[in-house]
């Protein structure tokens, strides 16, 4: 998944939940999406990573406030798929 997909999961879960049916979502970024963090230099990349993480945390907290987000998905490294980075 991506940051955008995490936002969509939250929106989808909230839209399709009602009094009889509850839909839940997760927040996370798949390791193969590491190209979203590339900048022009190391400092810029570090800033991009920190900003991305802050946004994920914000989505998670917002979704957890009403129980819609119940889990953090993939976050980490995937050394089997380095071709994506």
N, C-alpha and C positions, 0 to 999 in steps of 0.2 A: 503494500500500500504506500500511499504518499500522504503528505500533509493535507492536500485537497481532498483526498479520499477519506481521510479521518473526519474532516468537517462534514462531508456528504453522509458518512455513516451515522453521525450524530443527528443530522437533519432528517435522514430517512427513518431512523428509529423513533424520533419524536413524532414525525408525521403519521406513522403507521401504528402507533400505540394508542390504545383506548382503554376503557374500563374493563373490557373482557380479554383483550390481547395486549401483551407487553412485548415490545421489540427492543433488543439491546444492541449496543455497538461496542467496538473496540477502537483504540487509538494506537497508531504505530506507523513506522516507516520501514519497509522491507530493505534489507541490506543492499539489494541490487539497485536501489535508488540513490546510491552514494554520489552519483554525478550531479545531484541537486546542490551539493555542497562545494563544488569547485569554484574557486575565485581566481583572481589574477595573482594573488600572492598568499603566503601562509597566514598572515594576519587577517586578511579578508576572509579566507576560508574558515578560520577559527570563529570569526564574528558571525558568519553565515550559519555555522553549526550551532552556536549558542542561541542565535535568534530562532532557528528551526526548533530546537528543543524547547525554548520558552513557549513558542506557539503550540507545540504538542501538549505541553503541560497545561496551558490555558484551556485548550479544547477538552482535555481530560477532566480538569476541575469543573468546568462548566457542565459537562455531561454527567459527572458524578453528583452534582448538586441535586439532581432529581432521579438518580439511579439509572439513567439511560446508558451511560458508559460504565461498563462493569469490568473492563480488562484492558491491560496494555498489551498490544500485539508485539510483533517483532521489532526489536531494537538491538542492533549489534553488528557484528562482522560476519561475512559469509565468504570464507577463503576458497570455497569451491567455485565461486562465480566472479572472480576478479576481472573478467573480461568486461563487466558492466561498469567498472570504474576506470 
